[in-house]
Amino acid sequence: MSSSSSASSTASRRATRAPTRENARSKRMVTPKELASAVDQVDTGFLQTLVGYSARRVSLAAIASFLPRMAAYELRPVEFSVLSLIHHNPGITSRQLCSVLNIQPPNLVGMLQRYEKKRGLIERRPHPSDGRALGLHLTTAGRQLARKAEQAASQNDAQVTARLSAAERRTLLRLMEKIYL
């Protein structure tokens, strides 16, 4: 390496290390008072205009109390949904469950096997109109569990929407359905 190339390389390294006025300003320490002030002034106004943000916040609030309620029945939210759909739609197929709940078939297979073989909650019967399909039905134990879990889910819903009137709750459900149905 030549001395001129070495000198220009060293000069360029020094130039990149030298603090600029902008870098010096951005490295100023924030005082605890400024930090507290910034936190007190969080503006979520724009986010609150977004349906997705509000839906997610509602979902987080609802799921926080739903999880412990369903844990008593050894059910996760999607498992509860599957059990409830089978309860209200005896003979539903796994394909229909996947479509309604927007879940992948491999994810449903293991769940149904646990319901059937380990927990004795469902049984499969030949579908009346499709010889290749099996309809899913709850056993007596499955129906009992579904009733108890649905009652707990209804109590959870009442708790989460306690600040709404009955009419407001119906309106909220109707408006949300307009988005996802």
VENCOR-V591994 format. One record per pair of residues at least 6 apart in sequence whose ideal C-beta (glycine too) atoms are under 6 Angstrom apart, sorted by sequence separation. I is the first residue (numbers start at 1). J is the second residue. If there is no record, write none. Layout:
# VENCOR-V591994
i->(I/I)
j->(J/J)
This chain:
# VENCOR-V591994
i->(47/86/115/116/127/98/115/127/161/70/98/124/125/125/94/122/123/82/122/123/120/81/121/122/120/121/93/91/92/90/86/87/86/87/83/84/80/75/73/69/69/66/65/62)
j->(53/92/121/122/133/105/122/135/169/80/108/134/135/137/108/136/137/97/138/139/139/101/141/142/141/142/133/135/136/137/136/138/138/146/146/150/149/149/149/152/156/156/156/160)
